[in-house]
């Protein structure tokens, strides 16, 4: 199997005829969405070297995973997020995450007839920047996996890069625009926003104070953000 190296090429050229594909792929209506109740809005992705599983995933979420972008970088019709699927795809040859993303790009093109293009748009953002005086970050342990959770009313981050941190901040209640990493800090870190989850329930503005605990600020600006614009997509039949 010959891999295409550049994910950017895949977006620029809508032809996917030369791309490798999963050996087996199943797309079905989401069981979680049909059942409703708690957790019915949560989308999940998990993978091994030979498989990719997307649970309760809208096409918008699938595009995010396939192209390595965040939710605010996908522009398209509302049903991209409203209609949910369970997708199980397998390949005989072990693949890296980057290769699994390329395989998913091909699957979306073949089964959803997805075509899209890149644009750069000006939009209101919060720029995540380091404050004068340094940060309170400590390097993550090499054997950790990337994770964030709520513990004791605090947001606890493990093995997290600054772009990942900005993405997580974008998803929080009270953050009304995308957060873009402008820290210039490379690497992965362990850190905690003490009491931030508890305070966020009481005051949406508290997250801005919380990031200052570890030496950062979220500055409101207008910035240029690259987005993926969906030109066409179909709803596939289940199999």
Residue, then its C-alpha position, 0 to 999 in steps of 0.5 A: x500500500x502506497x501512502x500519500x504523505x501530504x494531508x494538505x494536498x488532499x484538501x487542495x485536490x478533491x480527487x481521492x482516486x489515488x488514496x489508500x482506503x480502509x479494507x473494511x468500513x461500516x457506517x450505521x445510524x448512531x445507537x447512542x443518538x437513537x437511545x437518547x438521554x445522558x451522553x447522547x450528544x457526546x462524540x467519541x473517537x478511538x483507534x488502534x494501529x489497524x482500526x478506527x472507531x467513531x461513536x455517535x459522530x456527526x460528519x462535522x466531527x469526522x471531518x475534524x478528526x480526518x483533517x486534524x482541525x477543531x470544530x470552529x474550522x469546519x463550515x457547512x450545513x447544520x446536518x453535519x452535526x445533527x445527524x450522528x453515525x457509528x463508524x467502524x473501519x479496519x485496515x490489514x496493515x498497521x497505520x500511524x494516526x496520520x495515516x488513519x486520518x488519510x484513510x478516513x479522508x478517503x472514506x468520507x469522500x467515497x461514502x459521503x461524497x464529501x468535497x471541501x476546500x480551504x479558506x482563510x476567514x477573519x473572525x473574532x478570536x481569543x489569542x492565548x498568550x503568555x504573560x510577562x514573568x513566565x508560566x507555571x508549566x511543568x513538562x509532562x512525563x514521557x509515558x503519559x497520554x494526552x488527557x483532560x478531566x474535571x477533578x475536585x472542581x478543577x480542570x486537570x490537564x495531562x500531556x497537553x500541548x498549547x494548541x490542544x489547551x487552546x482547543x479545550x478552552x474553545x469548548x468551555x461554556x462562557x468562551x464565546x469565540x475560538x481560542x487560538x494558540x499564540x504562546x509560541x511554546x512547544x512541547x507537552x505539559x501537565x498543569x491544573x486550573x484550580x477550582x476553575x470547573x466549579x467557579x465556571x458554574x457560577x461565573x462564565x468570566x472565571x475561566x479568564x482568571x483561571x488561565x492567569x493561574x498558570x501565566x497566560x491570558x486570553x486576549x480578544x482580537x480579530x484574527x485570520x483562521x483557516x477553515x474547511x468549507x464543505x462544498x458537497x456532502x450526502x447522507x450515506x445509506x447504512x451498511 
